[in-house]
């Protein structure tokens, strides 16, 4: 199955240009990775058939893909403190370092908004008609001993914040109608800041058409109904039967899939969960002696809950191949049993866990997947084992 995945995994070259150090605009094609971390270079070619060049940040003032993705080179003072609780420090004031970066433009006009992201740390920058690019400052920090002593509402586990960005915007980026209350409630994240800058640019009457600011910070949600055809194999080893009892057969399951497509890397990654209800009923003939045989019956009802990640390989706008890497939780119904010599034995555990992997093809709203689930012991007893594995073929239809 891996014979041509490399070809499908390619992210396409798209119409683009870059501006070199002499200010010359060079048109061609740039490979659009929809970068999560800001790039330091990009792949460029002048036509579909030409050789690919790697253009380093030192040789490009900016690059623009399809007029909706623009990176601008800038030498800036940047502080890179984390906003995650587990990694915040004790410094209230920014600790700047000077760096040359490609900044992603999020909003344009008389006031411009930019973003820099590196390993989960997001920082925002801005510029106006009268100022160079500066960072919007927002720092979370732990209080000092002096702050704890002087303020009874603060303790050593408090998390404080330096929200200087609100003052920066109040002095540099606002409309006549902008209020302190509005800025006090403004969050330091991409959707909120894009909305604010677009509002201010609109009130100035100076919004650029060159960059179409899009809110890419939101994940997309898909809901699909599914039907599965399972080829199952179960081997029971227990005290009531001298020889293993083997059940082989096929069964069906129905369920649904919830998918969250992550808003980066051209929507190639998603998180999924797919509960389904399955019934496996089968009979097995086994020898009790040279002269007699016994018929065993299996009635297994279970809820299957695979969850994990999916990666897409785009072929065109409607077709794509995908791979799944999953954990698989099974919840077995209390009325499941094995009938041996006219006696029913409920020897199943309540829950089991296994790993699963799948490969599939998606066309428009339909998808088909082949999935393998690793062998699992379904028994609730240390004196017995029930080895169960199956391959599933799953058909899905996207409802929304």
DOLOFI-206020 format. One record per residue: residue in one letter; x, y, z of N, C-alpha, C in turn. Coordinates in steps of 0.1 Angstrom, whole numbers, plus 5000, padded with zeros to 4 digits. Each point is the difference from the previous one (the first is absolute). Layout:
N
aXYZXYZXYZ;...
! end
This chain:
400
x500849885000499250125000500950135000;x501249985004500950125001500750034987;x499649934989500750024987500050144995;x499050085003500050134994499550115009;x500049975013499650105010500850134999;x501349984997500950124999499450104990;x499549954989499550094990498850075004;x499149935007498750065005500350105011;x501149985008500250085012500550144996;x500450024987500650134997499050115001;x500450115006499350125001500350084987;x499050054994500150054986500850135000;x500750034989500550134997498850094996;x500050125004498950094997500550134995;x499250074992500450134995500450105011;x501250064997500650085011501050104994;x500550085009501250084997500850025012;x501250054998500850055011500750124996;x500550095010500750124997501449985005;x501050024991501449985003500550125007;x501350005004500650115007500150124992;x499949994987500150124991498650064998;x499049945007498650054998499349954988;x500649904993499449954988499049895003;x498850014994499049905002500249894990;x500149885005500349884992498849905001;x499349994989498849915000500449864997;x499249915005500249854997499149925009;x500549895005499249915008500849975013;x499350005011500549975014499349885006;x500749915006499449895006499350045013;x498749985001499350065011499849895011;x500850015011499949905011499050055010;x499450124998499150055011500749995013;x501250065001500949985012499350025013;x500249915009499650025014501150095007;x501249964999501150085005500550094988;x500350135003500450094990501349944993;x500050014986501149944993501250095000;x501249954997501250084998500449994985;x499349924992500349994986498749954993;x500050004987498949944992500549944987;x499249914994500449944987499350084989;x500850034990499550094989500449944987;x499150024990500449974986499350094991;x500650044989499550104991498849944991;x500049874998498949944993499849855004;x499049944995499749865004501249914997;x500750024989501049914995501450055005;x500250115007501350045003500549945013;x501350025003500649945012499650085012;x499949935011499650065013501250065006;x499850135005501050075007499650025015;x500949995009499850035014500450155002;x499050085003500250145003500150025015;x501250045005500250025014499550145004;x499750025012499550135005500950124997;x501349974999501050104997499850064986;x499349934991499950054986498650034996;x499150015009498650044997499450105011;x499650114995499350105009498649955004;x499449934991498649955003499749894990;x499049925003499449924989498549995002;x499349974989498550015000499549884992;x499149935006499449884992498550034998;x499650014987498650014996499450135007;x500750095003499550135006499249975013;x500249895006499349985013500949945011;x501349994997501049965010501350084997;x500350095010501150094998500949995012;x501349984997501050015011501050114996;x500250095010500950114999501249995009;x501250024994501250005007500250125009;x500349985012500250125009501049975011;x500850105003500949995011499350065012;x499849925010499150055011500649965014;x499650075010500349965014498849915004;x500449885004498949905004500349945013;x499049985008500149925012499249884998;x500549885005499349874997499649935013;x499550075009499549935012498749924997;x499949895007498949914998498750055007;x498949974995498750035007499449885006;x500749884999499549885006500450005015;x499049965008500250005014501249935005;x500349894994501249915004501350074997;x500050104992501350054995500250155003;x499150065007500150155002501150025010;x500650124999501150045009499650105010;x501050075005499850105011500250144994;x500450024988500350134994498750074995;x499850125005498850084996500350084988;x501250054998500450084989500649924989;x499850044987500549924989501550004999;x500549884997501549984998500249984985;x500350114993500150004986501349954994;x499949934989501149974992499750054985;x501050044993499850054987500249894990;x499049984991500049894990499450054987;x500549944989499450024987499049884997;x498850034998498949904999499150024988;x499449904995498950014991498750015009;x499450115000498750025007498849974991;x499149935005498849974992499050125002;x499550054989499150125000498649945002;x499350065010498649955003499050114996;x500450135001499050114996500950114994;x499450074991500850104993499150134998;x500750114998499350134999500950105005;x499450115006500850105007500649945012;x499549895005500549935012500249864996;x501149945003500349864995500349915012;x499549884999500149905011500849884994;x501049965008500949894996500049895011;x500549884997500149895009501349934999;x500549965011501249915000499749885009;x500249884995499749885008501249914999;x500449955012501249915001499749905011;x499849874997499949895009498950035011;x498850054995498950025009500050145006;x501050084999500150145005499550094989;x498950085003499450094990500350145005;x500650094991500250145003499550084988;x499450125004499450084990500750134999;x500150064988500750124997499050104993;x500450135000499150094992500950114995;x499550074990500650124995498950104995;x500350135000499150104995500750084989;x499250104995500650084990501250085005;x500050025013501050095006501049925009;x500049875000500949925009500549884993;x501149955004500549884995499349885008;x500449884996499449885006500549985014;x499049995009500349975015499249895005;x500549945010499249885006498950055009;x498949945000498950025010500449925012;x500150065011500649945012498949945009;x500149875002499149935010500949895007;x500250015013500849915007499349955012;x499949875002499649945012501149975009;x499950025013501149985009499649975014;x500949945008499749975014500450125008;x499350035011500350125008501349995008;x500650115002501250015008499649995015;x501049985009499850005014499450135005;x500550114994499550135004498650024996;x499649954988498650024996499149925009;x500449885005499249925009499950075013;x501050065005500050075013499150125000;x500050074989499350134999498649994996;x499649894995498649984995499449885006;x499050015009499449895006499249914991;x499750054988499249924990500949914992;x501350025001501049924993500749905009;x500149874995500849915007501149944990;x500849915005501149954992499649914988;x498749965000499549924989499250084990;x499950135002499350094991500750014987;x499250034990500650024987499650154996;x501050084998499750144996500350024985;x499650124995500350034986500350144998;x500950024991500450134995499350024986;x498950085000499250024988500350134993;x501250024998500550134994499450024986;x499649894993499450014986498850095000;x499250005011498850085000500350155000;x501150035007500450145001500650044986;x500849914994500650034987498950034990;x498949915000498950024990499350135003;x499850035013499350135004500750124994;x501350005001500850124995500250004985;x500149884994500549994986498949954990;x499149925004499049934991498650015005;x499350104997498650015005499250094991;x498749995001499050094993499750115010;x499350104995499550115009499049945010;x499349894996498949945008500549895009;x501349964999500549895008500050055015;x499649915008499950035015501049915007;x500450055012500949935009499349865004;x498750005001499349875004500249904989;x500050054987500149904989501449945000;x501050095002501449955001500349915012;x499450045011500249925012499549854999;x499049984991499549874998500649934987;x501050064994500649944988501049905004;x499749874995500949895002501250004991;x501149945005501349994993500049874992;x499250004989500049884991499750054986;x500249914991499950044986498650044996;x498949935003498750054995499650135006;x500350025013499650135006500850124994;x501349984998500850114995499750034986;x499849904992499650024986498750084999;x499049965008498850075000500250155004;x500850025010500250145005500750084989;x501149954994500750084990499150034988;x499249904996499250024988498950115003;x499550005012499050105004500750145000;x501250015005500750135001500350054985;x500549914992500350034986498850044992;x498949945003498750044994499650145004;x500150035012499650135005500950114994;x501349964997500950094993499850014985;x499249914995499749994986501249974992;x500949925005501249974993500449855002;x499249914994500349865000500649964987;x501149935000500749954988499349884995;x499950004986499449884994501149894997;x501350045003501149904996499949885008;x499850015013499949895009498649985005;x499549884997498749975005500149935013;x499850085011500249945013498949905003;x500549885003499149895003500249955014;x499049965006500249945014500249854998;x501349975000500449864999500249935014;x499650085010500349955014499049895004;x498949994993498949915004500149864994;x499849905008500049864994498649984994;x500049914990498749964993499649875006;x498649985001499449885005499249934990;x500249874999499349924991499249895007;x498849974996499349895006499649904989;x500349875002499749904990499349885006;x499149944993499449875004500849894993;x500149895007500849894995499449865001;x500449924991499649855001501249924998;x500249905008501249924999499749854997;x500849944992500049864997501249945006;x499949925011501149955007500349854997;x501249964998500449864999500749975013;x499449915008500549985014500549865002;x500949995009500549875004500150005015;x499549895007500149995014500349865004;x501049995010500449875004499949995015;x499249915005499750005015500749885006;x500850035010500749905008499550015015;x499349905004499450005014499849865005;x499749995013500049875007498849914995;x499050064995498849924996500249934987;x501050034993500249934987501549954999;x500149874996501449955000500850064989;x499450034989500850064989499550144997;x500850094995499550134997498850004991;x499150105002498850014992500350124991;x499849984987500450114991498750044993;x499850135000498850064993500650094989;x499649984988500450084988498850044993;x499950134996498950044992500050154998;x498950054995499950144997498850065007;x500050135003498950075007500050144996;x499050075004499850144996500050095012;x500350134998499950105011499550134994;x499450085008499550134996500550105010;x500250124995500550115010500150134993;x500850095006500250134994501550045003;x500450104993501450055002499950155002;x500750055010500250145002501450034997;x500350114992501350034996500250155001;x501250035007500450145001501250024991;x499950084989501150024991500850125006;x501349985002500850105007500450114990;x500050135005500150114991501450044996;x500849914995501350034996500549884990;x501250034994500549904991499049964989;x499350104995499049984989499049905004;x499550005012499049915005500349854997;x501249965002500449864997499949915012;x499850065012500049925012498650025007;x499549895006498850015007500049915012;x499150025009499849915012498649944998;x499949875002498749934998499649915012;x498749985001499549905009498849944993;x499849875000499049934992499349895008;x499150035009499249895007499249924990;x499949875002499249914992499449895009;x498949954996499449885007500149884991;x500549895005500349884992499549885007;x499649904992499549875004500749894992;x500649915008500749884994499349875005;x499249944991499449875003500549904991;x500549885006500649904992499949865007;x500049894992500149875006501349934997;x500449905008501249934997499849865005;x500449904991500049865003501449965005;x500049945012501349955005499849855005;x501149925000499949865004500149995015;x499049925005500149975015500849865002;x499849924990500849875000500049954985;x500549884999500149944986498749994994;x498949975008498749974995499050115000;x500350115008499050105001500650144998;x499150094996500450144998499050095008;x500550115003499150105007499950134992;x498850065000499950134994500050115010;x500850094998500150125009499450124993;x499550095008499450124994500650125007;x500250104992500550135005499050114998;x499750085010499250124998500750125007;x500750084992500950105005499450144995;x499650085010499650144996500950105007;x500550094992501050105006499950134993;x500350105008500250144996501450024997;x500450054988501450024996500250154999;x501150055007500250145000501550034995;x500350004988501350044995500250155001;x501250045003500350155001501550024997;x500350114993501350024997500250114990;x501049994991500450114990499949944986;x499750094991499949974986500950104992;x500649954990500850084991499649984985;x499750124994499549994986501150024990;x499949944988500950024989499150044988;x500050134997499150054990500449964986;x499049964992500149974986499550124991;x498850045003499550124994499050065010;x499150094996499150075009499049915006;x499749894994499049915005500549865005;x501249974995500549865003501250015009;x500149915009501149995009500149865007;x501349965002500249885008500350045014;x499749915009500350035014500549885008;x500850035010500549905010499550035014;x499649905007499650015014500949935009;x500350065012500749935011499250025012;x499549885006498950015009500349915013;x499450045011499749915011498649954999;x499749885004498749944998499549955014;x499050065005499349965012498849924997;x499949885006498849924998499249995014;x498750024999499249985012499049884997;x500249895007499249884996498749995008;x499049974993498649995006500049895010;x499250025011499949915011499349874996;x499250004989499349884996500849924990;x501250034997500949924991500449875007;x500049894992500349875006500649914989;x500649895005500349884992499249885005;x499349944992499249885003500849874996;x500349925010500849884998499349885007;x499649904992499349885005498750055008;x499350094993498750055006500250085013;x501150045003500250095012500650134995;x499450115006500550134996501150055010;x501050054995501150055008500350154996;x499950095010500350144998501450025005;x500949994991501550015004500750124994;x499250104996500650124994500250115011;x501150074998500350125008499150114995;x499950105008499150124997500650094989;x501350035002500650094990501449944996;x500450034988501349964995500650114991;x501350004999500650104992501049944990;x500050054988501049964989500450124992;x500949974991500450104990499549974987;x499850104991499549984987500650094990;x500149964988500550084989499149984987;x499850114993499249994988500550084988;x499649964988500350084988498750014993;x499750124994498750024993500150104989;x498950014993499850094989498750085002;x500150134998498950095002499750074987;x498849994995499650084988498750085004;x500250135000498850095003499549965014;x498749965001499549975013500149855004;x500549924991500149865003501449965003;x500249905009501349955002499949855003;x501149934997500149855003501449985006;x500049925011501249975007500249855003;x501249954999500349875005500850025013;x499649935010500650025014500349875006;x501249995006500549885007500150045015;x499449915008500050025015500949895006;x500950035008501049905005499249905009;x500649885001499349905009499950045014;x498949965006499650045014499549885008;x500349995012499549905009498750065007;x498849944996498850055006499649945013;x500849915005499649925012500150095013;x499149965009500150075014500649915010;x500649894995500649905010501549984997;x500749985010501449964999500349864995;x498949915001500149864997499649984985;x499650104993499549984987500450124991;x499949974987500450114990499049994989;x499650124995499250014988500750094990;x500749944991500750084990499150044989;x499950144998499150054990500750104992;x499849994986500550114991499150014989;x500050114993499250024988500550104991;x499649994988500250104989498750064996;x499950134999498750074997500250074987;x498950004993499850094988498950095003;x500350135000499150105006499650104989;x498750014997499450104991499450115008;x500350134996499550125007499450094990;x499050085006499450114992500150125009;x500550114995500150135007498750075000;x499450025012498750075002500250155000;x501050045007500450145000501550025005;
! end
